[in-house]
Amino acid sequence: MSKVQKKYTKETKLKAVDMYLNKHIGANTIAKELGLSEKKRVYDWVKKYQAEGDKAFDIENRGKKSKIQANGSRKGRPKTKFSSIEEEVEYLRMENEFLKKLQALIKE
């Protein structure tokens, strides 16, 4: 049986961080007072807050990470199934061009 992860609000996270950093209350006490599942969450939130500042909890970062990188390319294995003949031809042309450039670099 799997555990259901509880989702905490931005306000709860900021309150916990404020209590830890400004009021110097221990993580164990904060966890009990706010009804957190474990004190490690407080440490994680403080670390994230110190790294990113006030915007640390604006975006939800749970779940599987995307395979698309910042430059728009995908991580992982090259595509092997194509949705159309044109897409496959374009892929093969780019691959051919890459191999020609690679061969030229090896000859140098």
Secondary structure, DSSP 4 states (H G I P E B T S, - for coil): -PPPPPPPPHHHHHHHHHHHHTS---HHHHHHHHT-S-THHHHHHHHHHHHHGGGTTSS---SPPPSB-TTSPBPSSPP---SSHHHHHHHHHHHHHHHHHHHHHHH-
